[in-house]
């Protein structure tokens, strides 16, 4: 029997220290560390962990959102863990303890994971509504571009605008000026050239 810790952060820049410390404190000796979004099942460390689980192993997570952000995927992951004869516990979400055949824990797990997904969708909806209101009032400019006013950066920005006006494609501009597609679109939107 192994105490297996699954750690996930959404990007390379985020720190895993808090999760790793809490998992070590409860006795985890094996760790699977992922620096990818939880919105997909295409995570190499998650898949490796699921493949390597053995009967009696216990998967420990810091909180349920570390395992997945989708209720459907979460249920599939839990089903795989249980089919291997392993258990699952969360440090933060005390109600999540699928270490034995406890129907109440399974019911709570299904309800809470559904509520968590619902809350994330509501947050996105409220954010979208807020952006629409800000746009209609002329207060929303979007994320700032990496190209800024002043010096060489401003010259690059003007050259990008000029290239677009002269019929260059977004792809050509991206390659020529070594700048991301999102940055190009934000510049063009700000100039009223693209919506």
C-alpha positions as CSV (number, residue, x, y, z in Angstrom):
1,X,0.0,0.0,0.0
2,X,1.3,3.4,-1.0
3,X,0.3,6.9,0.0
4,X,0.2,8.7,-3.4
5,X,0.1,12.5,-3.7
6,X,-1.2,14.1,-6.8
7,X,-0.2,17.7,-7.2
8,X,-1.4,20.0,-10.0
9,X,-0.9,23.7,-10.8
10,X,-2.2,25.3,-14.0
11,X,1.1,26.7,-15.3
12,X,4.9,26.4,-15.0
13,X,5.1,29.7,-13.1
14,X,2.9,28.5,-10.2
15,X,4.4,27.1,-7.0
16,X,3.7,23.5,-5.9
17,X,5.3,24.0,-2.4
18,X,2.1,24.4,-0.4
19,X,0.5,21.3,-1.9
20,X,3.6,19.2,-1.5
21,X,4.1,20.2,2.1
22,X,0.5,19.4,3.1
23,X,0.7,16.0,1.3
24,X,4.0,15.1,3.0
25,X,2.5,16.0,6.3
26,X,-0.3,13.3,5.9
27,X,2.3,10.7,4.9
28,X,2.5,10.7,1.1
29,X,5.7,9.1,-0.2
30,X,5.0,8.9,-3.9
31,X,4.2,12.1,-5.9
32,X,2.8,12.8,-9.3
33,X,3.3,16.5,-10.2
34,X,1.6,18.2,-13.1
35,X,1.9,21.8,-14.4
36,X,-1.1,21.8,-16.7
37,X,-4.8,22.9,-16.7
38,X,-7.2,20.7,-14.9
39,X,-9.8,21.2,-17.7
40,X,-8.4,18.3,-19.7
41,X,-7.8,14.6,-19.0
42,X,-4.7,14.8,-21.3
43,X,-2.3,15.0,-18.4
44,X,0.7,12.6,-18.6
45,X,1.3,12.5,-14.8
46,X,-2.4,11.9,-14.1
47,X,-2.4,9.0,-16.6
48,X,0.8,7.6,-15.2
49,X,-0.6,7.7,-11.7
50,X,-3.8,6.0,-12.7
51,X,-1.8,3.2,-14.6
52,X,0.5,2.6,-11.6
53,X,-2.1,2.4,-8.9
54,X,-2.3,-0.9,-7.0
55,X,-4.9,-2.4,-4.7
56,X,-4.9,-0.7,-1.3
57,X,-3.1,2.5,-2.5
58,X,-4.5,5.8,-1.3
59,X,-4.5,8.9,-3.6
60,X,-4.3,12.1,-1.6
61,X,-5.1,15.5,-3.1
62,X,-4.8,19.0,-1.5
63,X,-8.3,19.9,-2.8
64,X,-10.8,18.5,-5.3
65,X,-10.0,21.1,-8.0
66,X,-6.5,19.8,-8.2
67,X,-7.8,16.5,-9.6
68,X,-10.1,18.0,-12.3
69,X,-12.2,21.1,-13.1
70,X,-14.9,19.0,-14.9
71,X,-17.4,17.0,-13.1
72,X,-17.6,14.4,-15.9
73,X,-13.8,14.0,-15.9
74,X,-13.7,13.9,-12.1
75,X,-16.2,11.1,-12.0
76,X,-14.2,9.2,-14.6
77,X,-11.0,9.6,-12.6
78,X,-12.6,8.5,-9.4
79,X,-14.1,5.5,-11.2
80,X,-10.6,4.5,-12.5
81,X,-9.1,4.9,-9.0
82,X,-11.8,2.7,-7.4
83,X,-11.6,0.1,-10.2
84,X,-7.9,-0.3,-9.3
85,X,-8.9,-1.0,-5.7
86,X,-7.5,2.3,-4.5
87,X,-9.0,5.0,-2.4
88,X,-9.1,8.8,-2.6
89,X,-8.9,11.5,0.1
90,X,-8.8,15.3,0.0
91,X,-7.0,17.3,2.7
92,X,-9.1,20.5,2.3
93,X,-12.4,18.9,1.4
94,X,-12.9,16.8,4.5
95,X,-16.1,15.2,3.1
96,X,-14.1,13.6,0.3
97,X,-13.0,10.3,1.8
98,X,-13.5,7.4,-0.6
99,X,-11.2,5.1,1.4
100,X,-13.9,2.5,2.0
101,X,-17.2,1.4,0.7
102,X,-19.2,4.4,2.0
103,X,-22.3,5.3,-0.1
104,X,-22.7,8.6,1.8
105,X,-19.2,9.8,0.8
106,X,-19.9,8.8,-2.8
107,X,-23.2,10.7,-2.8
108,X,-21.5,13.8,-1.3
109,X,-18.6,13.6,-3.7
110,X,-21.0,13.6,-6.7
111,X,-23.1,16.5,-5.3
112,X,-20.1,18.7,-4.4
113,X,-18.2,18.1,-7.6
114,X,-21.3,19.2,-9.5
115,X,-21.8,22.3,-7.4
116,X,-18.1,23.2,-7.9
117,X,-18.5,23.0,-11.6
118,X,-21.7,25.0,-11.5
119,X,-20.0,27.8,-9.4
120,X,-17.1,28.0,-11.9
121,X,-19.6,28.4,-14.8
122,X,-21.5,31.1,-12.9
123,X,-18.2,33.0,-12.3
124,X,-17.4,32.9,-16.0
125,X,-20.9,34.0,-16.9
126,X,-20.7,37.0,-14.4
127,X,-17.3,37.9,-15.8
128,X,-18.5,37.8,-19.4
129,X,-21.5,40.0,-18.4
130,X,-19.2,42.5,-16.6
131,X,-17.0,42.7,-19.7
132,X,-20.0,43.3,-22.0
133,X,-21.2,46.2,-19.7
134,X,-17.7,47.7,-19.5
135,X,-17.4,47.5,-23.3
136,X,-20.8,49.2,-23.8
137,X,-19.7,52.0,-21.5
138,X,-16.3,52.3,-23.3
139,X,-14.4,51.3,-20.2
140,X,-13.1,47.9,-21.3
141,X,-9.9,47.8,-23.3
142,X,-9.0,44.1,-22.8
143,X,-5.7,42.8,-21.5
144,X,-2.7,45.1,-22.1
145,X,-0.5,44.1,-25.0
146,X,3.1,43.2,-24.5
147,X,4.0,46.0,-26.9
148,X,3.9,49.4,-25.1
149,X,4.0,53.0,-26.1
150,X,7.5,54.5,-26.4
151,X,10.7,53.8,-28.2
152,X,11.2,50.7,-30.3
153,X,8.1,49.0,-29.0
154,X,5.9,51.8,-30.2
155,X,7.6,51.6,-33.6
156,X,6.9,47.8,-33.8
157,X,3.3,48.4,-32.8
158,X,2.8,51.0,-35.6
159,X,4.5,48.7,-38.1
160,X,2.1,45.9,-37.2
161,X,-0.9,48.2,-37.7
162,X,0.6,49.4,-41.0
163,X,1.2,45.8,-42.2
164,X,-2.4,44.9,-41.4
165,X,-3.7,47.9,-43.2
166,X,-1.6,46.9,-46.2
167,X,-3.3,43.5,-46.4
168,X,-0.8,41.3,-44.5
169,X,-2.3,38.3,-42.9
170,X,-2.3,37.8,-39.1
171,X,0.0,34.8,-39.6
172,X,2.5,36.8,-41.7
173,X,2.5,39.6,-39.1
174,X,3.1,37.1,-36.3
175,X,6.0,35.5,-38.1
176,X,7.6,38.8,-39.3
177,X,7.3,40.7,-35.9
178,X,7.8,37.7,-33.6
179,X,4.7,38.5,-31.6
180,X,1.7,36.4,-30.4
181,X,-1.6,36.3,-32.2
182,X,-3.4,37.5,-29.1
183,X,-1.2,40.6,-28.9
184,X,-1.9,41.4,-32.6
185,X,-5.6,41.1,-32.1
186,X,-5.6,43.3,-29.0
187,X,-3.6,46.0,-30.9
188,X,-6.1,45.8,-33.9
189,X,-9.1,45.8,-31.6
190,X,-7.8,48.8,-29.7
191,X,-7.3,50.7,-33.0
192,X,-10.8,49.7,-34.1
193,X,-9.5,47.7,-37.0
194,X,-10.9,44.3,-35.9
195,X,-13.8,43.2,-33.7
